[in-house]
Amino acid sequence: MTESQAKKLFSDQLVVFRKYFPLKNVTLVIHDRENTPGCSNFRDVAWAYPADNTVNICKRVLSFSSNTITALFRHEISHLCDSKVDSDGKEQRADDIAELVTGEPIRYSG
């Protein structure tokens, strides 16, 4: 997937989430790095910063399947919707929010 295709997909997902949450000024940032800052796990490739309404991905995410990229975007956008994002269980809550909004469970297909 190209960066412009990823940005379009991200924008399309925001439209869906905005039907249920007042998300404003949300941006996607694509980083030229291998994994999430402070993490060494090769699977840590996306993160959200609710304080500045950004969803961040590592550039290598663009080589993933479109289904996995969609799942990552939905999961990270869900963190921006979570009023308890700094508490225990936030990863499962993000998946639950994404499923409630889209009607589809989060599945990462590689």
N, C-alpha and C positions, 0 to 999 in steps of 0.2 A: 504494500500500500504506500502511496506517496504521502508526503506531509500534507498536501492540499486535500487529498482524499480523507486523511485522518481528521483534519480540521472540519471538514464537511460532516463526517460521521459524528464527531463530537457535538457539533452544532445541532444536528438532528436529534441527538439524545437529550440535549438541554431543552429542546422544545417539549419533549415528552415530560420531563421532570418539572418544567415550569407550570404544567397544568395543575400540579399538586403543591409545589413549593415556590416561594417568592425568590428565586435565584436571580441575582443581578450582577452584572459585570464579572461573570465567570470566564476565565481564560484557560486555554490549554497551552502548556509550555512543553516543548520537545527538547530534551537535553541530550547532548552528545556525551553520554557516560554509560557505564555498564549496568549499574544498579542504583537503587535508592540511596541517598546520602546516609551515611552511618550504618549501612547494612552490607554484609558480605555475601548474603545468600543470592545466588544467581537468579532466583525467581523473583526477587524484589525489584520490580521494574516500573512501578507506578505509585504515586502518592498524591495526597491532597493537602493543601494548606488552607483550612477554613478562614484563617485570619485575613488572607488576601484573596480568597475565592479563586485559587488556582488549582487545576488538575495538572499534574506533571507526569510525563512518561519519558523513559529512556528511548533513544532513537531506535534501538534494536527491536522495540515493540512493533515497529512498522513491518517487520518480517513475519510477524505472527499472522494466524488466520484472522479473517475479518470477524468471525464469531468471537474469538478470544479478545480482540481489540474492543469490540462492542461490550463484552462482559467487563473488561477492565474499566472502560469509561463509565459504565453504569455503576460499578462498585465505588469508584472514586467520587463521582458526582453525589452518590448517596452519603458519603462522609460529609459533604457540604450541607446536606439536608438534616443531618443528625444533631439534635440539640444536646446530646450527651456524648459528643465525639471524643471527649477526653476521659471517658470512663471505661471500665472493664466491659468487654463484650462488643466493642465497637466494630470489629471486623464482621462478626455475625450480623450485627444490626445493619451494617451497610448492605450486606447481601439480602437481608430481609426487606429493607427499604426498596432496593432495586426490584425485587420480585413483586412487592406490592404495587409499585408504580407501573411496571411493564407487563406484569402477569406472567413473567418467565423467570425461572430460577437462574442464578448465576452459574454458568458452566464455562470452564476454561478448556479449550480443546487443543491447545498447543500452537 
